[in-house]
């Protein structure tokens, strides 16, 4: 029983740890793209959203972080597609 709980907590810590690392990685990625591109505000919003989502999922598991992250992801992806299309046009 105790060993099973230990394994469960280890699994949860590993999942949250990987979410945290992935979120930080994506945050840095979008921050770098945002600094390089003309649509910097969209990417900065996306990076901040991912950063908030990462920490709220990783530590609190709050719904607000997921909602904020999803909104930022939507705006970021639509902005990214627009940025690619504008790059192709020039």
C-alpha positions in Angstrom: 0.0 0.0 0.0 2.7 2.5 1.0 4.9 1.4 -1.9 2.0 2.0 -4.3 1.5 5.5 -2.9 5.2 6.2 -3.3 5.1 5.1 -6.9 2.0 7.3 -7.5 3.7 10.4 -6.0 6.9 9.7 -8.0 4.8 9.4 -11.2 2.9 12.7 -10.5 6.2 14.5 -9.7 7.7 13.2 -13.0 4.7 14.3 -15.1 4.6 17.7 -13.5 8.4 18.1 -13.8 8.3 17.3 -17.5 5.4 19.7 -18.0 7.4 22.3 -16.2 10.5 21.7 -18.3 8.5 21.6 -21.6 6.7 24.8 -20.7 9.9 26.6 -19.8 11.5 25.4 -23.0 8.5 26.6 -25.1 8.4 29.9 -23.2 12.1 30.6 -24.1 11.5 29.5 -27.7 8.5 31.9 -28.1 10.4 34.7 -26.4 13.3 34.3 -28.8 11.0 34.3 -31.9 9.1 37.2 -30.4 12.3 39.3 -30.1 13.3 38.4 -33.7 10.0 38.9 -35.5 7.8 41.9 -36.2 4.8 40.3 -34.4 6.7 40.5 -31.1 3.7 41.3 -28.9 1.8 38.2 -30.0 4.8 36.0 -29.1 5.4 37.8 -25.9 1.8 37.2 -24.9 2.2 33.6 -25.8 5.4 33.2 -23.9 3.9 34.8 -20.8 0.8 32.6 -21.1 2.8 29.5 -21.4 5.0 30.6 -18.5 1.9 31.1 -16.3 0.3 27.9 -17.4 3.5 25.9 -16.7 3.8 27.1 -13.2 0.1 26.9 -12.3 -0.2 23.3 -13.6 3.2 22.4 -12.1 2.6 23.7 -8.7 -1.1 24.5 -8.0 -3.0 22.8 -10.8 -5.3 25.9 -11.1 -7.9 26.1 -13.9 -7.0 29.8 -14.4 -3.5 28.9 -15.6 -4.9 26.4 -18.2 -7.5 28.9 -19.5 -4.9 31.8 -19.7 -2.4 29.4 -21.4 -5.0 28.2 -23.9 -6.0 31.8 -24.8 -2.4 32.8 -25.2 -1.7 29.6 -27.3 -4.6 30.5 -29.6 -3.5 34.0 -30.1 0.1 32.9 -30.5 -0.6 30.2 -33.0 -2.9 32.5 -35.1 -0.2 35.2 -34.9 2.5 32.7 -35.9 0.4 31.6 -39.0 -0.1 35.3 -39.9 3.6 36.0 -39.5 4.5 33.0 -41.8 2.0 34.2 -44.4 3.3 37.8 -44.2 6.9 36.5 -44.6 5.9 34.5 -47.7 4.2 37.6 -49.2 7.3 39.7 -49.0 
